[in-house]
Amino acid sequence: MSATDAGPVPVGFVDPQDGIDAVLRRLHWSVREFGHEVLDAGSVRHDGGGGIRFHYVATGAVELRRTGVEPLRMQAGDFVLLPHGGGVDVHVERETRLLSGALALEGADAIDPRVMPDVLFTCGFRVDEPIFASLLETMHREASADRPGSGSVIERLADVVASAAVRIWLERGCGDARDWLAAPADPHLGRAIAAIHDDPGSPWTVESLARLARASRSQFAEQFRDAVGDTPARYLTRVRMEHAERMLRAGVPVTDIAYRLGYESDAGFSRAFRRHAGIAPSRWRRGAVATVA
């Protein structure tokens, strides 16, 4: 699949600020689980629950570790969403008070969690959004008091807190609102977009994606661009590069990344990454590691 020139702004193009607003309007969170723990320094807690997991470090410091994903160090005031769930080991660096739970997205127009990143980390959530962060403590007090209506109050507070965390993440440029809006009302087009996210290394072509969307090649390309604001080729490349960045941070060898993302050679992947980031993958990895350190 080859990319084409951008051309005129498509009808469905989403302005970044308008895109964030559109994303938040489609996020309606419900609480499946909520809890509070005080963890001893040096201990390890495994969180293996389902749903969209979240963790907020009220005090202390922890490191979240998952297989194949770069460890995430969290300090007091940090908040993280794990949209795809899955098990995570919480390594406690010093005594920590951790608020954790699970969310679900509700509503017929809800954004498909599959288009969300593996990790949505809002460093300094309490510093940037002190009012919203304080609502997490309010949720804890409501859960502990077990007052009439506590469940409904916690539900509404969680909806506000999670939406605020997503807004910060998008405002910082950590993600593209267009990706979140890419699951359109047309379920067939949504199936093609979900397939890209589920298996970015597959040798997708406009034709194969159009078959998933039950549309002709030209019809699919037009519908895709109107819904996403980009061509299928460029969208696929962007998703692949986002996966590549996560794997580079996690220390995955360039050869393995190239293979997993469907490139025929290291050189082909490196050229694509250079066009995306402006530098070679190995150099990008060194810079990312140095920034974390």
Buried (B, 14 or more C-beta within 10 A) or exposed (E): BEBEEEEEEBEBBBEEEEBBEBBBEBBBBBBBBBEBEEBEEEEEBEBEBEBBBBBBBBEBBBBBBBEEBBEBBBBBBBBBBBBEBBEBBBBBBBBBBBBBBBBBBEEEEBBBBBBBBBBBBBBBBBEBBEEBBEBBBEBBEBBEEEEEEBEEBBBEBBBEBBBBBBBBBBEEEBBBBBBBBBBBEBEBBBBBBBBBBEEBBBEBBBEBBBBBBBBEBEEBBBBBBBBBBBBBBBBBBBBBBBBBBBBBBBEBEBEEBBBBBBBEEBEEBBEBBBEBBEEBBEEBBEEBEEEEE
